[in-house]
Amino acid sequence: GSLYLVERAQEARNGNGDLLRFKLAQNDSVSLAFEEFTIPLDETSIAGYVALSGEPVNEQDAYHLPKGSPYTISRSFDETSGYRSKSMLVVPMRDHQDVVIGVVQLINKKRSRDTILDGPSTFETEVLPFDEHDERLVRSLASQAAVSVENNSLYLQRENLFARFVDAAVQAIESRDPTTQGHSRRVA
């Protein structure tokens, strides 16, 4: 599974310059050297399509997408790791104002949790398509993840606001009493 977060461009909130940040990944079959990165927020990727449309995507085989799909998948990870992205379920994360703030992407529903997908035959026999029950469950999890992401953002904003208040107070104190200059900053 993967988690992507939407990063809105500061200068324009109309989609130009917006990004998706690949924020988190977990996989039991392949060792991941995880690094955050960003991709343009557009319809060329499945995650971007879901973030823009707000509609989930459930593909039985990500290598064989329906004709006319606006999105594709990048096979670069699969090619370097020997993995095979087959079934894929991508669901939007919405905030309290129903704005998409990210997406949850699940790849390769396994017949058994303990199965290790380590070769071509296991991908064919052990990977199942995601069903409606999975989609309802992942929508619920995406909703909870959105609440968590939003709460974290609000907490960071509050911390930043408090730090700016302390800085402003220190500047005011030090400008009134030059003899204690630097002391108030160190105390803060």
C-alpha positions in Angstrom: 0.0 0.0 0.0 1.0 3.6 -0.6 -0.1 7.0 0.7 0.0 10.1 -1.5 -0.7 13.6 -0.2 -1.8 16.5 -2.3 0.4 19.6 -2.2 -1.3 22.7 -3.5 0.8 25.3 -5.3 0.8 28.5 -3.3 0.5 30.9 -6.3 -2.3 29.1 -8.1 -5.0 26.9 -6.6 -6.4 25.8 -10.0 -4.4 22.7 -10.4 -1.4 24.3 -12.1 1.8 23.4 -10.2 0.0 21.1 -7.7 1.8 17.9 -6.8 1.2 14.5 -5.2 3.8 13.6 -2.6 4.5 9.9 -2.3 4.6 9.9 1.5 4.4 6.3 2.8 4.7 2.8 1.4 4.5 -0.7 3.0 5.1 -4.0 1.3 5.5 -7.5 2.8 6.9 -9.1 -0.4 9.7 -6.7 -1.5 12.2 -4.9 0.5 11.6 -1.2 0.0 14.3 1.5 0.0 11.7 4.2 0.6 12.2 7.8 -0.4 9.6 10.5 -0.6 9.2 12.1 -4.0 6.6 14.1 -5.9 4.8 13.7 -9.2 2.7 16.3 -11.0 -1.0 16.3 -10.0 -2.5 15.3 -13.3 -4.5 12.5 -14.8 -1.6 10.6 -16.3 -1.1 8.5 -13.1 -3.8 6.5 -11.4 -3.2 8.3 -8.1 -3.3 11.7 -9.9 -6.5 10.7 -11.7 -8.2 9.7 -8.4 -7.0 12.9 -6.6 -8.4 15.1 -9.4 -11.7 13.2 -10.1 -12.4 12.2 -6.5 -13.5 8.8 -7.8 -11.9 5.5 -6.8 -10.2 3.3 -9.4 -10.3 -0.5 -9.1 -8.2 -2.3 -11.7 -7.9 -6.1 -12.0 -4.7 -5.9 -13.9 -2.7 -2.6 -13.9 -0.7 -3.8 -16.9 -3.9 -4.2 -19.0 -5.9 -1.0 -18.4 -9.2 -0.4 -20.2 -8.8 1.3 -23.6 -9.2 5.0 -23.4 -8.0 5.3 -19.8 -6.5 8.7 -19.2 -3.9 7.2 -16.8 -1.1 4.7 -17.1 1.2 3.1 -14.5 4.9 3.4 -14.3 6.6 0.0 -14.4 9.9 1.3 -13.3 9.6 0.0 -9.7 8.4 -3.4 -11.0 11.3 -3.7 -13.4 14.0 -2.9 -10.9 12.5 -5.0 -8.1 11.1 -8.0 -9.9 7.7 -7.1 -8.6 4.4 -7.2 -10.6 1.7 -4.7 -9.9 -1.5 -6.5 -10.8 -4.7 -5.7 -8.9 -4.9 -2.1 -7.8 -7.4 -0.1 -5.7 -6.9 3.6 -5.4 -9.3 5.6 -3.2 -9.4 9.4 -2.5 -8.9 10.8 1.0 -11.3 13.7 1.7 -11.1 16.4 4.4 -14.1 17.7 6.3 -15.0 20.0 3.4 -15.0 17.1 1.0 -11.8 18.3 -0.7 -9.4 15.5 -1.8 -6.2 15.8 0.2 -4.6 12.6 -0.8 -5.1 9.0 -2.0 -4.6 5.6 -0.6 -3.3 3.1 -3.1 -3.4 -0.7 -2.6 -1.6 -3.1 -4.9 -2.0 -6.8 -5.2 -4.7 -8.2 -2.9 -3.3 -11.5 -1.8 -5.2 -14.8 -1.4 -3.5 -15.1 2.0 -1.9 -12.4 4.2 1.2 -14.6 4.7 1.9 -15.2 1.0 5.1 -13.7 -0.3 4.8 -12.6 -3.9 8.2 -13.6 -5.1 7.9 -14.9 -8.6 5.7 -14.8 -11.8 3.7 -17.8 -10.8 2.7 -16.4 -7.4 1.5 -13.2 -9.0 -0.8 -15.2 -11.3 -2.1 -17.7 -8.7 -2.1 -15.6 -5.4 -3.2 -12.1 -6.5 -6.9 -11.5 -6.5 -8.9 -8.5 -7.7 -10.2 -6.1 -5.1 -14.0 -6.5 -4.5 -16.8 -4.1 -3.3 -16.2 -5.1 0.3 -12.5 -4.1 0.0 -13.5 -0.8 -1.6 -15.9 0.0 1.2 -13.3 -0.9 3.8 -10.6 1.1 2.1 -12.9 4.1 1.7 -13.5 4.0 5.5 -9.7 3.7 6.2 -9.0 6.6 3.8 -11.6 8.7 5.6 -9.8 8.0 8.9 -6.4 8.7 7.4 -7.7 12.1 6.1 -8.9 13.0 9.6 -5.4 12.1 10.9 -3.6 14.1 8.2 -5.8 17.1 8.8 -5.4 16.9 12.6 -1.6 16.7 12.1 -1.7 19.8 9.8 -3.7 21.8 12.3 -1.4 20.8 15.1 1.7 22.0 13.1 -0.1 25.2 12.2 -0.8 25.8 15.9 2.8 25.2 16.9 4.0 27.5 14.1 1.6 30.2 15.3 2.8 29.9 18.9 6.5 30.1 17.8 5.7 33.3 15.8 3.9 34.7 18.9 6.9 34.0 21.1 9.3 35.6 18.5 7.1 38.7 18.3 6.9 39.0 22.2 10.7 38.7 22.4 11.3 41.3 19.8 8.9 43.7 21.6 10.7 43.1 25.0 14.2 43.5 23.5 13.3 46.7 21.7 12.0 48.2 24.9 15.0 47.2 27.0 18.3 47.1 25.0 20.3 46.2 28.2 18.8 42.7 28.2 19.1 42.2 24.5 19.7 38.6 23.7 18.6 37.4 27.1 15.0 37.2 26.2 15.8 35.4 22.9 17.9 32.8 24.9 15.1 32.3 27.4 12.5 31.9 24.7 
